[in-house]
């Protein structure tokens, strides 16, 4: 039985991850870490810092914020355990730390843990390869409490396009007299409102035809399910960085 620690355990996603562990065979959530802390939690103990964790842990799943990355790194290095990193908003410096950590332990990193979104990324690559000359726009929609923009998924989609069309560059929103659209623009637009879980549209607009690839998440459970499956996948893996492509392809 794989023993899971959930970082950000008392947040909305942390609770969804715990629920997902109940529906996945072969693993169990043994404890959590959250700045709020709650050792009276009837489900499992939640510590207010990694220093207090006294449980044996096999894999860490993080759905907190980039600010906790340094503490996560120290914990997994000390315990020599893999980690599934699901937070969005990592800076380039943060990713350098993640890459350095991956030389010592296995790291699973994806900007979006939904299986469906990662299939969308693959479809977007194929479309970008086939539809040269089409104008490309990305529209992402999220709830009004999301603090970063554009979403990590929108960035991931833009990067997928650039793999096929490296001359492309992103333009984030438009306002005023911006002039004629440049051929190599990828327009990226962020919508924030209500309790939208996560919608992403990638529009390929050509002469007299438009192709739109879309994904809608109706419940955060889809991200939690992906994270739990990633934890099972990465358990006992060698040091390195893994992502949803590896999981979906069974590498």
Phi, psi and omega in degrees: 000121181282128183264122186254136167253130179254116176270134190082034190297332185264001177278176182300317181285324178301319178294322178294323178296318178301315179299322180293326179295333180289337184257004182242122180288149172093000177212163179210144176276115183265337179190173178218167173231135178203142182300336177285322181065148177189084180287350178269001179307122183289345182276311177193157183292138177237115183269155180270358175202157179294332181297337183270351185291119180243014179264152171284131185229139179257324182216139175257133172246124182248121172231047182255246182215159181305335182299338182267003186301316182299320179292323177297313181302314181299320183291312184289330176292318179294317183275346183057051181237155177284164180221143173253111186257112187246359182293149174254165178091012177297138175274173176299322177296319177300316182293329175296322178294320179296317180297320178296319179297324184293348176283345182250326181222165178282133180235130173254121184227125173212140178289343177214125186270000179289132177297320181296319179298321181288333170291321177302318179303316179297318179295322179296320176300314181297319179294318180296327178289322186273332190251049175301138179094349176279143172286139185238128178230141177242128176239123177241141182232132178217172181295164186282003178256358179290131189262344182247149177209143353291170180295156177301327179292320177299319177296318179298319178294318178296319179296324178297320178295317182294334176297326180268331180229078188299343180283351181289151174219155185269141171239122188261099181071165179219143179207141177077200181275092186266354180082177181298142180298131178282148186302321188262014177288145161245108178285131180236124188230135182247129176246136179230126179182147174055221181243034178301123182288315179167113176238138177224128176238134173242117186255125173251107185252114179246192178285113175070013175203148179226133174247126178239126176251128189226153170218137175234132174255126182260346181208139179297349179302332182295325179286321179295317179299317178297320181294319180294319177293326176295322179297318177295321182294318189276345180302127179070011175284154176290162178304144180150175177256129180238157178216188185295333177298318177297315182296313184292329180269356178067031181284000000 
